[in-house]
Amino acid sequence: MSDFEDMVRETLANPKNQGEMQDADSVGTVGSPDCGDMLRMWLKFTEKEGKKVIDKASFQSFGCQTAIAVASMATEMLKGKTLEEAAELNAQELSGDLGSLPPMKIHCGQLVEGALKDALGQPEEAPDTEATSTTLANSLNDKPKGSIRIVPLED
């Protein structure tokens, strides 16, 4: 088992800041119906030395274990950061102690980055994620994209 897998398992055993924050000042949501991952991040701000800083951050994730682990790491890392400092963080930095994500898990870091950017009012800067306020369940009712046609088989 790799160090990465050990860190993910350890983080999942005790995820930090998981759950909705009722008194949040800002909420960011991203999701991709294509892969099924969705993440919402809540931020609570305070003023410190004349600057707005993140006092608390929490998340809810409907995704894989890596997305949950990255979100847990990121919400801990965000505490005490100014809005400008938080806005500069990228997916790799938000992965914290997990280190570099394996190629097939990079989207997990991007999901967390996208939710953060959306909460900070910068959704257009989120790489390779689709910012949306709809739920995954609602997106299933959307008209399919592309030219695939589904034809029911007759008995």
Secondary structure, 3 states (H helix, E strand, C coil): CCHHHHHHHHHHHCCCCECCCCCCCEEEEEEECCCCEEEEEEEEEEEECCEEEEEEEEEEEECCHHHHHHHHHHHHHHCCCEHHHHHHCCHHHHCHHHCCCCHHHHHHHHHHHHHHHHHCCCHHHCCCCCECCCCHHHHCCCCCCCCCCCCCCCC
